[in-house]
Amino acid sequence: MSSGDALSSRVSALVHRARTVKEETSIDPPLQISALLEDNEAIVERIEPRDLRELTAESAAKSILYPILSSARINDPSFVDVWNLLDIVQGCADRDLCSNQLVLLLAEEVLDSLSIADCHVAFNYLETRREAILSVSEIGSKEMVILRTCNELLRRLSRAEDPVFCGRVYVFLFQSFPLGHKGSVNLRGEFHVGNVTTFEDWIVSEQADDLVMDDAINTEQVEGVKGEVETEETKPTEFDSRAEKGTTTKDFATLYPVFWSLQYSFSNPPQLFDDGKFKQFQEGLEATLAKFKEVDKVIQSGESARKAGSPATANDNYDEFANAFNPKYLTSRDLFKLELSDVAFQRHVLVQALILIDFLLTLTGAAKSKPHYENAQQSMKYNFTLSDENTEWALGIKNAIANYLQDGPDGKFYYRVVDTVLSRDKNWVRWKMDRCQSFTRQRMPAKIFLESKGGAIAAVTSRKDRKPAGVPTALRFVATAEPGKGLAQLRQRGNVNAHEIRFTKPSPQDYTVRIETTDQEPPTEEDARGLDEKITSSTWRGLRLASQDQLSLFDKYNHANGLKSLFQPGQTRIEDKGSDPQPEQSVEDPRADQQGIVA
């Protein structure tokens, strides 16, 4: 027996054994490979070399899958063999016994063989097994299969009829690829020109003749009104109303080809680089917006209608999905008038116009002179530059569309959502123009994180007061002092160390010593100013201390000698002046100025 046949027999036996291990016939719960195998049993035999092993495993898996798909429906209990087979293949991929993308290839085969209704159920397998099938280390080898599978499924789906399922597919894509991955980016900025809108571009000759007659009548009316204005200046209101009727909007038959021709510009914006095409787009968009303002509005019954009425209950049979249903718009002439009256249809077209106008505004001279455009990749650059006149028109029509969207039901909220989406889309376009630079940060090492965490904790922790080194020597007498003698011992200074001097009130003599040590020749004028301030401060402090218990010494104070003049023995203010001292006079002897009075 060849290695391929042996592997097919082994996998087939595991699928049959899985029926007893997993009794459920649904996708969940996943098949446990450990419960499927006996003690020390290998799931399959390893085949060498690697290329042969992968080809043999793929052939064996498909030989089992195809008969099940052809014989069983997705609702049959036997269809559980498909889910069990995929789980077994995933177990082999985890053990490097087959290609790690084989399970995705088999899932692609399953989705291709089922109808859209059955794909709703089958896609649950990819959603529930996503974390097991996909991993960051192996996404590189699986990304092409994921993109191909999801894109093919989206081509088969209708975004109008299956919006929820389309959303599930997109969410799976976004969860499968890391943020900023280039796989989901249109790097070359290509437009979907294959999205062609077909419509009846012919006009019946009779209708054309009628339009010519109507235009002639309107022209005559306008000219007649102009003549009346020249002769009678008292009727300006009548002129304005008639002029509006004759020149503002087109009828439905004339607007029909003009309106649907806008889709060509929406799907292929570079065609507007031609002046003739741009002129047609201008006229078509202006005529469309004017017609939207003129027609009667038909509002779809939805959430806004429910808010205005009574609150919904469980018995209202309100189908929210049916109200949110967005049918694909048809281009028949018979439906054109009804479509133009639909507010949702109008918003759909005007949002397309806003997207295109934003694209045109990126091609102005000011926008192209910005650094991010100059450094962009060549495929995102265009040789066309929007003229100042067309730029002014684009800004004006954009403002007119914004005002019109805000006037509708819930218009403020609707336009805010649209404006937010378009603003964020501009950032994505700029990121794409910058060659999709990675904006994800590398994971921080655990060591750096722990160090930063410790530093942050230390920075916000309140600092505790420094504990004293011990009982100061000057206070040790408290423990040994006799009753009544503690204050006397406290006043005895004795020999103190530097620590005790710090907490002892200085004497005036101490400030005298400080002044003598600082009184020296300063090197600069700035230093001299600082020394003068220190001497003045020390002098004032010494005098303040001396005034408390040595007030009698102030008679000897000499400003020239400073603080040291208080403590010079045998010197008075008279000696400082160089005068002879007066003899001591008795209290009983009258002074010279009093002798005449006494006599």
C-alpha positions as CSV (number, residue, x, y, z in Angstrom):
1,M,0.0,0.0,0.0
2,S,1.4,3.4,-0.9
3,S,1.9,6.2,1.6
4,G,-1.1,8.2,0.1
5,D,-3.5,5.3,0.4
6,A,-2.3,4.5,4.0
7,L,-2.8,8.2,5.0
8,S,-6.3,8.2,3.4
9,S,-7.3,5.1,5.3
10,R,-5.9,6.5,8.6
11,V,-7.7,9.8,8.2
12,S,-11.0,8.1,7.2
13,A,-10.7,5.9,10.3
14,L,-10.3,9.0,12.5
15,V,-13.3,10.6,10.9
16,H,-15.4,7.5,11.8
17,R,-14.0,7.4,15.3
18,A,-14.9,11.1,15.7
19,R,-18.6,10.3,15.5
20,T,-18.4,8.5,18.8
21,V,-16.2,11.1,20.5
22,K,-18.3,14.0,19.4
23,E,-22.0,13.2,19.7
24,E,-23.2,16.6,18.5
25,T,-23.9,17.1,14.8
26,S,-23.3,20.9,14.8
27,I,-20.2,22.9,14.2
28,D,-19.6,23.5,17.9
29,P,-18.1,22.3,20.1
30,P,-14.7,21.6,18.4
31,L,-13.4,18.1,18.1
32,Q,-10.8,17.4,20.8
33,I,-7.9,15.6,19.2
34,S,-6.6,14.3,22.5
35,A,-9.9,12.5,23.1
36,L,-9.8,11.1,19.6
37,L,-6.4,9.4,20.1
38,E,-5.5,6.5,22.4
39,D,-2.5,6.4,24.7
40,N,0.7,7.5,22.9
41,E,-0.9,7.1,19.5
42,A,0.2,9.3,16.7
43,I,-2.5,11.1,14.7
44,V,-0.9,10.1,11.4
45,E,2.5,8.8,10.3
46,R,5.1,11.5,9.4
47,I,6.1,11.3,5.7
48,E,9.4,12.7,4.5
49,P,10.4,14.9,2.7
50,R,8.2,17.9,3.6
51,D,6.9,18.6,0.1
52,L,5.7,15.0,-0.3
53,R,4.1,15.1,3.1
54,E,2.1,18.2,2.2
55,L,1.0,16.9,-1.2
56,T,0.0,13.5,0.3
57,A,-2.0,15.1,3.1
58,E,-3.9,17.4,0.8
59,S,-4.7,14.6,-1.6
60,A,-5.9,12.4,1.2
61,A,-8.1,15.1,2.8
62,K,-9.8,16.0,-0.5
63,S,-10.4,12.3,-1.3
64,I,-12.5,12.2,1.9
65,L,-14.1,15.6,1.6
66,Y,-15.5,15.4,-1.9
67,P,-17.7,12.3,-1.4
68,I,-19.2,13.9,1.7
69,L,-20.0,17.1,-0.1
70,S,-21.6,15.3,-3.0
71,S,-23.8,13.0,-0.9
72,A,-24.9,15.0,2.1
73,R,-26.6,18.3,2.7
74,I,-25.5,20.8,5.3
75,N,-28.6,20.0,7.5
76,D,-28.0,16.3,7.4
77,P,-26.4,14.7,10.6
78,S,-23.8,13.1,8.4
79,F,-22.5,16.5,7.3
80,V,-20.7,16.7,10.7
81,D,-18.0,14.6,9.2
82,V,-16.9,17.7,7.3
83,W,-16.4,19.7,10.5
84,N,-14.6,16.8,12.1
85,L,-12.4,16.3,9.1
86,L,-11.4,20.0,9.2
87,D,-10.6,19.7,12.9
88,I,-8.5,16.7,12.3
89,V,-6.6,18.5,9.6
90,Q,-6.0,21.5,11.9
91,G,-4.6,19.1,14.5
92,C,-2.2,17.7,11.9
93,A,-1.2,21.2,11.0
94,D,-0.4,22.0,14.6
95,R,1.9,19.0,14.7
96,D,3.6,19.9,11.4
97,L,2.1,16.8,9.7
98,C,0.6,18.8,6.8
99,S,0.6,22.3,5.4
100,N,-0.7,25.0,7.8
101,Q,-3.0,26.4,5.2
102,L,-4.6,23.1,4.2
103,V,-7.6,23.7,6.5
104,L,-8.3,27.0,4.8
105,L,-8.0,25.4,1.4
106,L,-10.6,22.8,2.4
107,A,-12.9,25.4,3.9
108,E,-12.7,27.3,0.6
109,E,-13.8,24.1,-1.2
110,V,-16.7,23.8,1.1
111,L,-17.9,27.3,0.6
112,D,-17.6,27.1,-3.2
113,S,-19.7,23.9,-3.2
114,L,-22.6,25.4,-1.1
115,S,-25.4,27.8,-1.9
116,I,-25.5,31.3,-0.3
117,A,-28.0,30.2,2.3
118,D,-25.8,27.2,3.3
119,C,-22.7,29.5,3.4
120,H,-24.4,31.4,6.2
121,V,-24.0,28.3,8.3
122,A,-20.7,27.1,7.0
123,F,-19.0,30.4,7.6
124,N,-19.6,29.8,11.3
125,Y,-16.8,27.3,11.2
126,L,-14.2,29.9,10.2
127,E,-15.6,32.4,12.8
128,T,-15.5,29.9,15.7
129,R,-12.1,28.4,14.8
130,R,-10.4,31.7,13.8
131,E,-8.0,31.9,16.8
132,A,-7.0,28.2,16.3
133,I,-6.5,28.5,12.6
134,L,-4.8,31.9,12.5
135,S,-1.9,33.1,14.4
136,V,0.4,36.0,14.0
137,S,3.5,33.8,13.4
138,E,1.8,31.9,10.5
139,I,-0.5,34.6,9.0
140,G,2.1,35.2,6.2
141,S,1.5,31.8,4.6
142,K,-2.3,32.0,4.9
143,E,-3.1,35.5,3.9
144,M,-3.5,34.8,0.2
145,V,-6.0,31.9,0.9
146,I,-8.0,34.1,3.3
147,L,-8.2,37.0,0.8
148,R,-9.1,34.7,-2.0
149,T,-11.8,32.9,0.0
150,C,-13.4,36.0,1.4
151,N,-13.3,38.0,-1.9
152,E,-14.9,35.2,-3.8
153,L,-17.6,34.9,-1.2
154,L,-18.2,38.7,-1.4
155,R,-18.5,38.5,-5.2
156,R,-21.3,36.0,-4.8
157,L,-23.1,38.1,-2.2
158,S,-25.4,41.1,-2.6
159,R,-24.6,43.9,-0.2
160,A,-28.2,45.0,-0.5
161,E,-29.8,41.6,0.2
162,D,-27.1,40.1,2.5
163,P,-25.7,43.1,4.4
164,V,-25.3,41.2,7.6
165,F,-23.5,38.3,6.0
166,C,-21.2,40.7,4.1
167,G,-20.5,42.4,7.5
168,R,-19.5,39.1,9.0
169,V,-17.1,38.4,6.1
170,Y,-15.5,41.9,6.5
171,V,-15.2,41.5,10.3
172,F,-13.5,38.1,9.8
173,L,-11.0,39.8,7.4
174,F,-10.3,42.6,9.8
175,Q,-9.8,40.2,12.7
176,S,-7.5,38.0,10.6
177,F,-5.1,40.6,9.5
178,P,-3.2,42.9,11.9
179,L,-4.0,46.6,11.8
180,G,-2.1,48.4,9.1
181,H,-1.6,45.2,7.0
182,K,-1.1,46.0,3.3
183,G,-3.1,43.0,2.1
184,S,-6.4,44.9,2.4
185,V,-5.1,48.2,0.8
186,N,-5.5,49.3,-2.7
187,L,-1.8,50.3,-3.0
188,R,-1.9,51.6,-6.6
189,G,-5.1,53.6,-6.1
190,E,-7.0,51.8,-8.9
191,F,-10.7,52.6,-9.4
192,H,-13.4,50.0,-9.8
193,V,-14.1,50.8,-13.4
194,G,-15.9,47.5,-13.9
195,N,-18.8,48.8,-11.9
196,V,-20.8,50.0,-15.0
197,T,-24.3,51.4,-14.6
198,T,-26.5,50.7,-17.6
199,F,-29.5,52.8,-18.4
200,E,-31.8,53.8,-21.3
201,D,-29.8,56.6,-22.9
202,W,-32.2,57.2,-25.7
203,I,-34.8,59.9,-25.8
204,V,-38.1,59.6,-27.7
205,S,-38.3,62.1,-30.5
206,E,-41.7,63.2,-29.5
207,Q,-40.5,63.9,-26.0
208,A,-37.5,65.8,-27.5
209,D,-39.9,67.9,-29.6
210,D,-42.0,68.6,-26.5
211,L,-38.9,69.7,-24.6
212,V,-38.0,72.1,-27.4
213,M,-41.5,73.6,-27.3
214,D,-41.4,73.9,-23.5
215,D,-38.0,75.6,-23.7
216,A,-39.3,78.1,-26.3
217,I,-42.3,78.9,-24.2
218,N,-40.2,79.4,-21.1
219,T,-37.8,81.6,-23.1
220,E,-40.7,83.7,-24.4
221,Q,-42.1,84.0,-20.9
222,V,-38.8,85.2,-19.5
223,E,-38.4,87.8,-22.3
224,G,-41.9,89.0,-21.7
225,V,-41.3,89.3,-18.0
226,K,-38.1,91.3,-18.7
227,G,-40.1,93.7,-20.8
228,E,-42.6,94.2,-18.0
229,V,-39.9,94.9,-15.6
230,E,-38.5,97.6,-17.7
231,T,-41.9,99.3,-17.9
232,E,-43.2,98.5,-14.5
233,E,-40.7,98.4,-11.7
234,T,-43.4,97.6,-9.1
235,K,-43.5,93.9,-9.8
236,P,-40.1,92.3,-9.0
237,T,-41.6,89.3,-7.1
238,E,-43.5,88.2,-10.2
239,F,-40.3,88.3,-12.3
240,D,-38.3,86.3,-9.8
241,S,-40.9,83.5,-9.6
242,R,-41.3,83.2,-13.4
243,A,-37.5,83.3,-13.9
244,E,-37.1,80.4,-11.4
245,K,-39.7,78.3,-13.2
246,G,-38.0,78.8,-16.5
247,T,-34.3,78.3,-15.7
248,T,-33.7,76.3,-12.4
249,T,-34.5,72.6,-13.0
250,K,-34.9,70.1,-15.8
251,D,-37.9,67.8,-16.3
252,F,-37.6,64.1,-15.6
253,A,-37.1,63.0,-19.2
254,T,-34.3,65.4,-19.8
255,L,-32.6,64.8,-16.4
256,Y,-32.8,61.0,-16.8
257,P,-29.6,60.5,-19.0
258,V,-27.8,63.4,-17.3
259,F,-28.4,61.9,-13.8
260,W,-27.4,58.4,-14.6
261,S,-24.3,59.6,-16.5
262,L,-22.9,60.8,-13.2
263,Q,-22.2,57.1,-12.3
264,Y,-19.5,57.1,-15.0
265,S,-17.7,59.8,-13.1
266,F,-18.3,58.2,-9.7
267,S,-16.7,54.9,-10.9
268,N,-13.8,56.5,-12.8
269,P,-12.9,59.9,-11.4
270,P,-9.8,60.4,-13.6
271,Q,-12.0,60.9,-16.6
272,L,-12.8,64.3,-15.2
273,F,-9.3,65.5,-16.0
274,D,-10.8,66.2,-19.4
275,D,-12.3,69.7,-19.5
276,G,-15.3,68.5,-21.5
277,K,-16.1,65.7,-19.1
278,F,-15.7,68.0,-16.1
279,K,-18.1,70.5,-17.6
280,Q,-20.7,67.8,-18.1
281,F,-20.2,66.6,-14.5
282,Q,-20.7,70.2,-13.2
283,E,-23.9,70.6,-15.1
284,G,-25.2,67.2,-14.2
285,L,-24.5,67.6,-10.5
286,E,-26.0,71.1,-10.3
287,A,-29.1,69.9,-12.2
288,T,-29.5,66.9,-9.9
289,L,-29.2,68.9,-6.7
290,A,-31.7,71.4,-8.0
291,K,-34.2,68.6,-8.9
292,F,-33.7,67.1,-5.4
293,K,-34.7,70.4,-3.8
294,E,-37.8,70.7,-6.1
295,V,-39.4,67.2,-5.9
296,D,-41.7,66.1,-3.0
297,K,-39.9,64.0,-0.5
298,V,-40.9,60.5,0.5
299,I,-39.4,59.4,3.8
300,Q,-39.0,55.7,4.4
301,S,-40.7,54.5,7.6
302,G,-37.9,53.7,9.9
303,E,-36.4,54.6,13.3
304,S,-37.3,58.3,13.1
305,A,-41.0,57.4,12.5
306,R,-41.0,55.1,15.5
307,K,-39.5,57.8,17.7
308,A,-42.4,60.2,16.7
309,G,-45.1,57.7,17.5
310,S,-45.7,55.4,20.5
311,P,-43.0,53.2,21.8
312,A,-42.7,49.8,20.1
313,T,-43.7,46.7,21.9
314,A,-43.1,43.0,21.3
315,N,-46.5,42.7,19.7
316,D,-46.0,45.4,17.1
317,N,-44.4,42.8,14.7
318,Y,-41.8,45.4,13.8
319,D,-39.2,44.0,11.5
320,E,-36.2,46.1,11.9
321,F,-34.3,44.3,9.2
322,A,-37.1,45.0,6.7
323,N,-37.0,48.7,7.4
324,A,-33.2,48.8,7.0
325,F,-33.4,46.8,3.8
326,N,-31.7,48.7,1.0
327,P,-32.8,47.3,-2.4
328,K,-30.5,47.7,-5.4
329,Y,-31.5,50.8,-7.4
330,L,-33.0,50.2,-10.8
331,T,-32.5,52.5,-13.8
332,S,-35.8,52.1,-15.5
333,R,-37.5,55.3,-16.7
334,D,-40.7,54.3,-15.1
335,L,-39.1,54.2,-11.7
336,F,-37.0,57.4,-12.1
337,K,-39.5,59.8,-10.7
338,L,-40.2,57.6,-7.7
339,E,-36.5,57.1,-7.0
340,L,-35.8,60.9,-7.1
341,S,-38.5,61.4,-4.4
342,D,-36.9,58.9,-2.1
343,V,-34.7,60.6,0.6
344,A,-32.5,57.6,1.0
345,F,-31.9,57.5,-2.7
346,Q,-31.0,61.2,-2.7
347,R,-28.5,60.7,0.2
348,H,-26.9,57.7,-1.6
349,V,-26.2,59.8,-4.7
350,L,-25.0,62.9,-2.8
351,V,-22.6,61.0,-0.6
352,Q,-21.1,59.6,-3.8
353,A,-20.7,63.2,-5.0
354,L,-19.0,64.2,-1.7
355,I,-16.5,61.4,-2.1
356,L,-15.7,62.4,-5.6
357,I,-15.4,66.1,-4.7
358,D,-13.0,65.3,-1.8
359,F,-10.9,63.4,-4.4
360,L,-10.8,66.5,-6.7
361,L,-9.9,68.8,-3.8
362,T,-6.7,66.7,-3.2
363,L,-5.5,67.7,-6.7
364,T,-5.5,71.5,-6.1
365,G,-2.2,73.4,-6.3
366,A,-2.2,74.0,-2.5
367,A,-2.9,70.3,-1.7
368,K,-0.2,69.0,-4.1
369,S,2.4,71.3,-2.6
370,K,2.2,69.6,0.8
371,P,5.1,67.4,1.9
372,H,3.0,64.2,2.2
373,Y,1.9,64.5,-1.5
374,E,5.4,65.3,-2.8
375,N,6.8,62.2,-1.0
376,A,4.0,59.9,-2.0
377,Q,4.4,56.9,-4.3
378,Q,4.2,57.6,-8.0
379,S,1.1,55.5,-8.6
380,M,-0.8,57.9,-6.3
381,K,0.2,61.0,-8.1
382,Y,-1.6,62.6,-11.0
383,N,-0.4,65.1,-13.6
384,F,-3.7,66.9,-13.4
385,T,-4.1,70.0,-11.2
386,L,-7.5,71.5,-10.5
387,S,-7.8,75.1,-11.6
388,D,-8.7,77.9,-9.2
389,E,-12.1,78.3,-10.9
390,N,-13.0,74.7,-10.6
391,T,-11.7,74.6,-7.0
392,E,-14.1,77.4,-6.1
393,W,-16.9,75.6,-7.8
394,A,-16.1,72.3,-5.9
395,L,-16.0,74.1,-2.6
396,G,-19.3,75.8,-3.3
397,I,-21.2,72.7,-4.5
398,K,-19.8,70.7,-1.5
399,N,-21.2,73.3,0.9
400,A,-24.5,73.3,-0.9
401,I,-24.7,69.5,-0.6
402,A,-23.8,69.6,3.1
403,N,-26.6,72.2,3.7
404,Y,-29.1,70.1,1.8
405,L,-28.2,66.9,3.7
406,Q,-28.7,68.6,7.0
407,D,-32.2,69.9,6.1
408,G,-33.7,66.4,5.8
409,P,-35.1,64.2,8.6
410,D,-32.4,63.6,11.2
411,G,-30.2,65.5,8.8
412,K,-27.8,67.0,11.4
413,F,-27.0,63.6,12.8
414,Y,-26.8,62.0,9.3
415,Y,-24.4,64.6,7.9
416,R,-22.2,64.4,11.1
417,V,-21.8,60.7,10.5
418,V,-21.0,61.2,6.9
419,D,-18.5,64.0,7.6
420,T,-16.8,61.9,10.3
421,V,-16.4,58.9,7.9
422,L,-15.0,61.1,5.1
423,S,-12.6,62.8,7.5
424,R,-11.2,59.5,8.7
425,D,-11.0,58.2,5.2
426,K,-8.7,61.2,4.3
427,N,-6.2,59.9,7.0
428,W,-6.3,56.4,5.5
429,V,-5.6,57.9,2.0
430,R,-2.7,59.9,3.4
431,W,-1.3,56.8,5.1
432,K,-1.6,54.9,1.8
433,M,0.2,57.7,0.0
434,D,3.1,57.4,2.5
435,R,3.6,53.8,1.4
436,C,1.7,52.4,4.3
437,Q,4.3,52.9,7.0
438,S,3.8,50.7,10.0
439,F,2.2,52.6,12.9
440,T,2.1,49.7,15.4
441,R,4.6,49.9,18.3
442,Q,6.8,47.0,19.3
443,R,5.9,45.2,22.5
444,M,7.8,46.6,25.5
445,P,10.1,44.1,27.2
446,A,9.0,42.9,30.6
447,K,12.2,44.1,32.2
448,I,11.7,47.7,31.1
449,F,8.1,47.6,32.0
450,L,8.8,46.5,35.6
451,E,11.6,49.1,36.0
452,S,9.3,51.8,34.8
453,K,6.5,50.6,37.1
454,G,8.8,50.7,40.0
455,G,10.0,54.2,39.1
456,A,6.5,55.5,38.8
457,I,5.5,54.1,42.2
458,A,8.5,55.7,43.8
459,A,7.7,59.1,42.1
460,V,4.2,59.2,43.5
461,T,5.0,57.8,47.0
462,S,5.1,60.4,49.7
463,R,8.5,60.8,51.3
464,K,8.6,60.0,55.0
465,D,10.2,62.4,57.5
466,R,13.8,61.6,58.3
467,K,14.1,59.7,61.6
468,P,16.3,61.4,64.2
469,A,19.7,59.8,64.7
470,G,19.2,59.6,68.4
471,V,18.6,61.6,71.5
472,P,20.7,64.8,71.4
473,T,23.4,65.2,74.0
474,A,21.9,68.4,75.3
475,L,18.6,66.6,76.1
476,R,20.1,63.6,77.9
477,F,19.8,65.4,81.2
478,V,16.1,65.0,81.1
479,A,16.5,61.3,82.1
480,T,19.0,62.0,84.9
481,A,18.0,65.4,86.1
482,E,17.0,65.8,89.7
483,P,13.6,67.3,90.4
484,G,13.6,71.1,90.2
485,K,17.0,71.3,88.5
486,G,16.1,70.4,84.9
487,L,15.8,74.0,83.8
488,A,19.1,75.0,85.3
489,Q,20.9,72.2,83.5
490,L,19.1,73.1,80.2
491,R,20.6,76.7,80.5
492,Q,24.1,75.3,81.0
493,R,25.6,75.3,77.5
494,G,28.8,73.6,78.3
495,N,30.6,71.8,75.5
496,V,28.3,71.2,72.6
497,N,29.0,69.5,69.3
498,A,28.1,70.8,65.8
499,H,24.7,69.0,65.9
500,E,23.7,70.8,69.1
501,I,24.9,74.2,67.8
502,R,22.5,73.8,64.9
503,F,19.6,73.8,67.4
504,T,21.0,76.5,69.8
505,K,20.2,80.2,69.6
506,P,23.4,82.1,68.6
507,S,24.7,85.1,70.6
508,P,25.6,88.6,69.3
509,Q,29.3,87.6,69.6
510,D,28.7,84.8,67.1
511,Y,27.4,87.3,64.5
512,T,30.5,89.4,65.2
513,V,32.7,86.4,64.2
514,R,30.6,85.9,61.1
515,I,31.1,89.5,60.0
516,E,34.9,89.3,60.5
517,T,35.1,86.1,58.5
518,T,33.1,87.5,55.6
519,D,34.7,91.0,55.6
520,Q,37.4,90.5,53.0
521,E,38.2,91.9,49.6
522,P,35.6,90.6,47.0
523,P,36.9,89.7,43.6
524,T,34.0,91.3,41.6
525,E,31.5,94.0,42.1
526,E,28.6,91.5,42.2
527,D,30.3,89.6,45.0
528,A,30.9,92.9,46.8
529,R,27.2,93.6,46.7
530,G,26.5,90.1,48.1
531,L,29.0,90.5,50.9
532,D,27.5,93.9,51.9
533,E,24.1,92.3,52.1
534,K,25.5,89.4,54.3
535,I,27.3,91.9,56.6
536,T,24.2,94.1,56.9
537,S,22.0,91.1,57.7
538,S,24.4,89.7,60.3
539,T,24.7,93.1,61.9
540,W,20.9,93.5,62.2
541,R,20.5,90.1,63.7
542,G,23.3,90.7,66.2
543,L,21.8,94.0,67.3
544,R,18.4,92.4,67.6
545,L,19.8,89.7,69.9
546,A,21.8,92.2,71.9
547,S,18.7,94.3,72.5
548,Q,17.1,91.5,74.5
549,D,19.6,91.4,77.4
550,Q,22.4,93.8,76.6
551,L,20.6,97.0,75.9
552,S,23.1,99.1,77.9
553,L,25.8,98.3,75.4
554,F,24.0,100.3,72.7
555,D,25.6,103.5,74.1
556,K,29.0,102.2,72.8
557,Y,27.6,101.4,69.3
558,N,29.6,103.0,66.5
559,H,28.3,102.7,63.0
560,A,31.8,102.7,61.5
561,N,33.0,99.8,63.6
562,G,29.7,97.9,63.3
563,L,28.6,95.2,65.7
564,K,32.1,94.6,67.3
565,S,31.9,98.1,68.8
566,L,29.5,96.8,71.4
567,F,31.9,94.4,72.8
568,Q,35.1,96.5,72.9
569,P,36.0,97.0,76.6
570,G,36.6,100.5,78.0
571,Q,35.4,102.3,74.9
572,T,32.5,104.8,74.8
573,R,31.0,107.1,72.3
574,I,33.0,110.1,73.7
575,E,36.3,108.3,73.2
576,D,35.4,107.4,69.7
577,K,34.9,111.2,69.0
578,G,38.4,112.0,70.5
579,S,37.0,114.4,73.3
580,D,38.3,114.5,76.8
581,P,36.1,112.7,79.3
582,Q,34.1,114.8,81.8
583,P,34.8,114.3,85.5
584,E,32.2,112.4,87.3
585,Q,29.7,114.7,88.9
586,S,28.0,114.0,92.1
587,V,24.3,113.9,92.3
588,E,24.4,116.5,95.0
589,D,26.5,119.0,92.9
590,P,24.4,121.1,90.6
591,R,25.3,121.3,87.0
592,A,26.8,124.4,85.5
593,D,23.6,125.4,83.9
594,Q,21.8,125.1,87.2
595,Q,24.2,127.2,89.4
596,G,22.7,130.5,88.5
597,I,19.3,129.2,89.4
598,V,20.4,127.8,92.7
599,A,22.2,131.1,93.6
